[in-house]
């Protein structure tokens, strides 16, 4: 399943908190963590400073406490936690599924559950606020309800036949037996 993941798993950029106004960009790929920094300064001698880039494998990033502190200072605790989870191989595969598969999964939920689901992430919020989604959702639920009614009728007929066979007298059963 992880082979279906894109090369870039997560990407975010942000300006460092005051007093620094440096710009930072974080990219987590399948194999490494890339941290880029640009110094923002009014001093003339700093105009020629090139962006700094640090590349670390997932294993090395997990061991780098200093980079964890710097990342938490710039991007916050949630981004750090999410990046560490990606490096540990804990992917959010549900969010990465194609929309037609998500729609199939969501069609088993109630409307109230869909409302709660839309609060979990931006992708689900966009999906659940789309009119096309609701049209497809209603169609899938109507189809599933029809199948359930059809299955229910079939099961009812089988139960009725079983019930009628169970109430036959013992002599009637012996006549149809082959022993």
WONORDA-V236217 format. One record per helix or strand of 3 or more residues. SS is the DSSP state (alpha for helix, beta for strand). FROM is the first residue (numbers start at 1). TO is the last residue. If there is no record, write none. Layout:
SS|FROM|TO + SS|FROM|TO
This chain:
alpha|2|4 + beta|8|15 + beta|23|29 + beta|32|38 + alpha|44|46 + beta|52|57 + alpha|58|63 + alpha|65|75 + alpha|77|87 + alpha|93|96 + alpha|99|106 + alpha|111|117 + alpha|122|128 + alpha|131|166 + alpha|170|176
